[in-house]
Amino acid sequence: MNVLPLYKLHWEALNFCKDFFSNGSLPFGISSLILFGSATYPGCFDPENSDLDIMAIVTGMGSAEFDGIAKELERKELLRFSQKPPTVVRDFIGDRIEFSFKYERVVLDCTIMSSLLPSYETLTSNAVRDSTDIIIGAVVQHGILIAGDELDLSNIGYEINPYYAETLRKQRLLRIEQYLAPKVNRLKKMAEMGSSEVIDYYFRYRTTFLKWFFCYYRQYPVSLYKHLSYQLSLIPQLSKEDKEILLLVGDKTVTESIASFVNLYEKVVDISHNE
């Protein structure tokens, strides 16, 4: 369900953003302009501190042209003193331009992409490091169109609604599970020894564990760092106790909580193997 708990100032900021992308002064065309992030999740938006996240899908160009576009964007007066100047990023999330600007007190955090989702081959090989699940959850499922056309994902070559097809889902689960196997063993030993380093080691891989859980429960995450309580509330198969373990809340010490987290992961992995 998409929600928009914004004040008048935020609406003005969105209209300003629409004009920035649509007034014809930019060296590219926009097919879709989408609001995503905490403003679209119930109870997750802080009007005083949350940014507005904007995804702009460009038309008629490939990511090879992004460097030139970023340099042209740098010349815009609006972006001259931006905390995040136009920057081309090429990684497992996808090729994109990131920048931010301010409308009065509201920060608009913008991303430009020419292709929102990767190929099928990339989905199977980069399951550990990619952010495809989050893009689908945050932009495709929860995003709110504020200008342009609805996203057309009919030609991506794989199913994403209501979740990946089972073959692809199981391939991604297996890739992540294989990656986590040695981490699980080390975490268990560190917890048994009472090592203080278990905390740092756990948080280094926490998002990957959570990614596996979301994939197992056929739920696209909107983030692996925040809004976890809201996201886990959308998974009816999780008990109250399991949710507390995943959130590391309760009366246990941090080391005990991490041990419980790893035990829960191993339990669910065993269940998945018998399905």
C-alpha positions as CSV (number, residue, x, y, z in Angstrom):
1,M,0.0,0.0,0.0
2,N,1.4,3.4,-1.0
3,V,1.0,6.3,1.4
4,L,2.1,9.9,1.3
5,P,2.1,11.4,4.8
6,L,3.6,14.7,3.6
7,Y,3.1,18.3,4.6
8,K,2.5,21.2,2.3
9,L,6.3,22.0,2.1
10,H,7.0,18.4,0.9
11,W,4.4,18.7,-1.8
12,E,5.9,22.0,-2.9
13,A,9.3,20.2,-3.0
14,L,8.0,17.4,-5.2
15,N,6.4,19.9,-7.6
16,F,9.7,21.7,-7.8
17,C,11.5,18.4,-8.5
18,K,9.0,17.6,-11.2
19,D,9.7,20.9,-12.9
20,F,13.4,20.4,-12.6
21,F,13.2,17.1,-14.5
22,S,10.5,18.1,-16.9
23,N,11.1,21.7,-18.0
24,G,13.2,20.7,-21.0
25,S,16.5,22.2,-19.7
26,L,18.1,18.8,-19.1
27,P,20.0,16.9,-21.8
28,F,17.8,13.8,-21.5
29,G,14.1,12.9,-21.4
30,I,12.3,11.2,-18.4
31,S,9.9,8.4,-18.9
32,S,9.1,7.9,-15.3
33,L,9.7,10.0,-12.1
34,I,9.0,8.0,-9.0
35,L,8.9,8.9,-5.3
36,F,10.2,6.0,-3.2
37,G,11.7,5.5,0.3
38,S,10.3,6.2,3.7
39,A,7.6,8.6,2.5
40,T,5.9,5.7,0.9
41,Y,5.9,3.3,4.0
42,P,3.3,3.7,6.8
43,G,4.7,5.2,9.9
44,C,8.3,5.4,8.6
45,F,8.5,9.0,7.5
46,D,9.9,11.7,9.7
47,P,8.8,15.1,8.4
48,E,11.6,16.9,10.2
49,N,14.5,14.7,9.1
50,S,13.6,12.3,6.3
51,D,14.7,13.1,2.8
52,L,12.5,12.6,-0.3
53,D,13.9,9.8,-2.5
54,I,13.4,10.3,-6.2
55,M,14.0,7.8,-9.0
56,A,14.2,9.2,-12.6
57,I,14.2,6.7,-15.5
58,V,15.7,8.3,-18.6
59,T,14.9,7.5,-22.2
60,G,16.9,7.3,-25.3
61,M,20.4,6.7,-23.9
62,G,22.6,4.2,-22.2
63,S,24.7,4.4,-19.1
64,A,27.8,5.1,-21.2
65,E,26.5,8.6,-21.6
66,F,26.1,9.2,-17.8
67,D,29.6,10.8,-17.4
68,G,28.7,13.6,-19.8
69,I,25.3,14.0,-18.2
70,A,26.7,14.3,-14.7
71,K,29.1,17.0,-15.9
72,E,26.3,18.9,-17.4
73,L,24.2,18.6,-14.3
74,E,27.1,20.0,-12.3
75,R,26.7,23.3,-14.2
76,K,23.2,23.7,-12.8
77,E,23.0,26.5,-10.3
78,L,20.7,24.4,-8.2
79,L,23.3,21.7,-7.8
80,R,26.4,23.9,-7.4
81,F,26.4,23.7,-3.6
82,S,24.8,20.3,-3.2
83,Q,25.9,18.1,-0.4
84,K,25.9,15.2,-2.9
85,P,27.1,16.6,-6.3
86,P,26.2,14.6,-9.4
87,T,28.2,11.4,-9.3
88,V,28.2,8.4,-11.7
89,V,28.1,5.1,-9.8
90,R,28.7,1.7,-11.4
91,D,28.3,-1.2,-9.1
92,F,26.1,-4.3,-8.4
93,I,23.1,-2.0,-7.9
94,G,23.3,-0.8,-11.5
95,D,24.8,2.1,-13.4
96,R,23.3,5.4,-12.2
97,I,23.8,9.1,-11.4
98,E,23.2,10.2,-7.8
99,F,22.8,13.7,-6.5
100,S,20.8,15.7,-4.1
101,F,19.5,19.3,-3.8
102,K,17.5,21.2,-1.3
103,Y,14.1,22.9,-1.6
104,E,14.0,25.1,1.5
105,R,14.4,22.6,4.4
106,V,13.6,19.5,2.3
107,V,16.4,17.4,0.8
108,L,15.6,15.6,-2.4
109,D,17.9,12.6,-2.9
110,C,17.8,11.8,-6.6
111,T,18.9,8.8,-8.7
112,I,18.9,8.6,-12.5
113,M,18.9,5.2,-14.2
114,S,18.4,4.1,-17.8
115,S,17.6,0.5,-16.8
116,L,16.0,-0.3,-13.6
117,L,16.4,-4.1,-13.5
118,P,19.3,-6.4,-14.6
119,S,19.3,-9.4,-16.9
120,Y,18.3,-12.8,-15.7
121,E,21.9,-14.0,-15.9
122,T,23.0,-11.1,-13.6
123,L,20.2,-12.0,-11.1
124,T,21.5,-15.5,-10.7
125,S,25.2,-14.7,-10.5
126,N,25.1,-11.6,-8.3
127,A,22.5,-12.6,-5.7
128,V,24.8,-11.8,-2.8
129,R,25.8,-8.3,-3.7
130,D,23.0,-6.9,-6.0
131,S,20.2,-4.7,-4.9
132,T,17.6,-5.9,-7.3
133,D,15.3,-7.1,-4.5
134,I,15.4,-3.7,-2.9
135,I,14.7,-1.9,-6.2
136,I,11.7,-4.1,-6.8
137,G,10.4,-3.6,-3.2
138,A,11.1,0.1,-2.8
139,V,10.6,1.4,-6.4
140,V,8.4,-1.0,-8.3
141,Q,6.1,-2.2,-5.5
142,H,6.0,0.8,-3.1
143,G,7.0,3.7,-5.4
144,I,4.6,6.4,-6.3
145,L,4.6,7.8,-9.8
146,I,4.8,11.6,-9.7
147,A,5.4,12.3,-13.4
148,G,5.6,10.4,-16.7
149,D,4.5,6.9,-17.5
150,E,3.9,3.8,-15.3
151,L,6.9,1.5,-15.3
152,D,6.7,-1.0,-18.2
153,L,8.6,-4.1,-17.1
154,S,7.0,-6.5,-19.5
155,N,10.2,-7.2,-21.4
156,I,12.7,-7.9,-18.6
157,G,12.6,-11.6,-19.3
158,Y,11.6,-13.0,-15.9
159,E,8.7,-12.9,-13.4
160,I,8.8,-10.6,-10.4
161,N,5.1,-10.5,-9.3
162,P,4.2,-11.4,-6.7
163,Y,7.7,-12.7,-6.3
164,Y,10.5,-14.3,-8.5
165,A,9.6,-17.6,-10.1
166,E,10.6,-20.6,-7.9
167,T,13.6,-21.6,-10.0
168,L,15.1,-18.1,-9.8
169,R,14.2,-17.7,-6.1
170,K,15.9,-21.1,-5.2
171,Q,19.0,-20.2,-7.3
172,R,19.3,-16.9,-5.4
173,L,18.7,-18.6,-2.0
174,L,21.4,-21.1,-2.7
175,R,24.0,-18.5,-3.8
176,I,23.4,-16.5,-0.6
177,E,23.4,-19.6,1.5
178,Q,26.8,-20.8,0.1
179,Y,28.3,-17.4,0.7
180,L,27.1,-17.3,4.3
181,A,28.1,-20.9,5.3
182,P,31.6,-20.1,6.5
183,K,30.4,-16.9,8.2
184,V,27.9,-18.9,10.2
185,N,30.5,-21.3,11.4
186,R,32.8,-18.4,12.4
187,L,30.0,-16.5,14.2
188,K,29.0,-19.6,16.2
189,K,32.6,-20.1,17.3
190,M,33.1,-16.5,18.2
191,A,29.8,-16.4,20.2
192,E,30.8,-19.6,22.1
193,M,34.1,-18.1,23.0
194,G,32.4,-14.9,24.1
195,S,34.6,-12.9,21.7
196,S,33.8,-9.1,21.7
197,E,34.6,-9.1,18.0
198,V,31.5,-11.2,17.3
199,I,29.5,-7.9,17.2
200,D,31.6,-6.3,14.4
201,Y,31.7,-9.6,12.5
202,Y,28.0,-10.1,12.7
203,F,27.1,-6.6,11.5
204,R,29.4,-6.9,8.6
205,Y,27.1,-9.7,7.2
206,R,23.8,-8.8,8.8
207,T,22.3,-7.4,5.6
208,T,23.2,-10.6,3.7
209,F,21.5,-12.8,6.3
210,L,18.4,-10.5,6.2
211,K,18.5,-10.7,2.4
212,W,18.3,-14.5,2.6
213,F,15.4,-14.4,5.1
214,F,13.4,-12.0,2.8
215,C,14.0,-14.2,-0.2
216,Y,13.0,-17.3,1.7
217,Y,9.7,-15.7,2.8
218,R,9.1,-14.3,-0.7
219,Q,9.1,-10.7,0.4
220,Y,11.0,-8.0,-1.4
221,P,12.7,-5.7,1.1
222,V,12.6,-1.9,0.8
223,S,15.9,-1.6,2.8
224,L,18.2,-4.0,4.6
225,Y,19.3,-1.3,7.0
226,K,16.2,0.4,8.3
227,H,12.4,0.2,8.5
228,L,12.9,-3.5,9.5
229,S,10.1,-3.6,12.0
230,Y,7.6,-2.5,9.4
231,Q,9.0,-4.9,6.8
232,L,8.9,-7.9,9.1
233,S,5.3,-7.1,10.1
234,L,4.4,-7.9,6.4
235,I,5.6,-11.5,6.8
236,P,2.8,-13.4,8.5
237,Q,4.9,-16.6,8.8
238,L,7.2,-15.0,11.3
239,S,6.3,-15.4,15.0
240,K,6.6,-12.6,17.4
241,E,9.6,-14.3,18.9
242,D,11.3,-14.8,15.5
243,K,10.8,-11.1,14.7
244,E,12.4,-10.1,18.0
245,I,15.4,-12.3,17.2
246,L,15.8,-10.8,13.7
247,L,15.5,-7.3,15.2
248,L,18.0,-8.1,18.1
249,V,15.5,-6.9,20.7
250,G,14.7,-8.4,24.1
251,D,16.5,-9.1,27.4
252,K,19.5,-11.0,26.0
253,T,23.0,-9.7,25.8
254,V,24.2,-8.7,22.3
255,T,26.3,-11.9,22.0
256,E,23.3,-14.1,23.1
257,S,21.0,-12.2,20.6
258,I,23.5,-12.9,17.8
259,A,23.7,-16.5,18.7
260,S,19.9,-16.7,18.6
261,F,19.9,-15.0,15.2
262,V,22.3,-17.6,13.8
263,N,20.4,-20.4,15.3
264,L,17.2,-19.1,13.7
265,Y,18.9,-18.8,10.4
266,E,20.2,-22.4,10.6
267,K,16.7,-23.7,11.6
268,V,15.0,-22.0,8.6
269,V,17.7,-23.1,6.2
270,D,17.1,-26.7,7.3
271,I,13.4,-26.2,6.8
272,S,14.0,-24.8,3.3
273,H,16.1,-27.9,2.4
274,N,13.1,-30.2,3.2
275,E,10.5,-28.3,1.2
